[in-house]
Amino acid sequence: MKNKNRIATTAQKNELAKAISAWKNRLTVGLSQSRKRSGIACVEFAVLAPVLLFCTFAIIDVCSVIHLKQKLNTVAFETARIASLKQSTFDSARAEGLVIARARGLNNVTIRVEAFEPRNFPTRESLPLGFTLRAQVEVSVRGNVPGPFVLISNRTITSQLVRMSAQ
């Protein structure tokens, strides 16, 4: 009986060894597949990372340009408001607009204030009451948008506002 138990024990050991080796094979196959999958993920990341970075910086640039346009709109509004006052002149409105632009951090700003009618009036004093004025502000994107990554750096942004002169 002892021999039968020993044989059975040996047979059980052999079956156990086969089962263990089968599990090892399954684990190594699973590990190699997970390694393959992680390699695929690395390749996918290497392909998509530059695209994602470009999109991120492009969004930042577009937001910076939109912020610059908002600054220009504010300068145009304030310049037109000052020009519409009865006691101001076109030159004084232009000078005040430049002060406002500098306060907002804008560089190389061009401001034009003029009468917005077919007839040309050179000065504010020659305008009748209720006349329309135009304040136009231009600025280059280069030097006014922060950061080195500027996609549209060679553009000029313009903002203009038409307002009726004060009565």
Helices and strands as residue ranges (DSSP letters): H 2-84, H 90-103, E 110-115, E 132-140, E 156-164
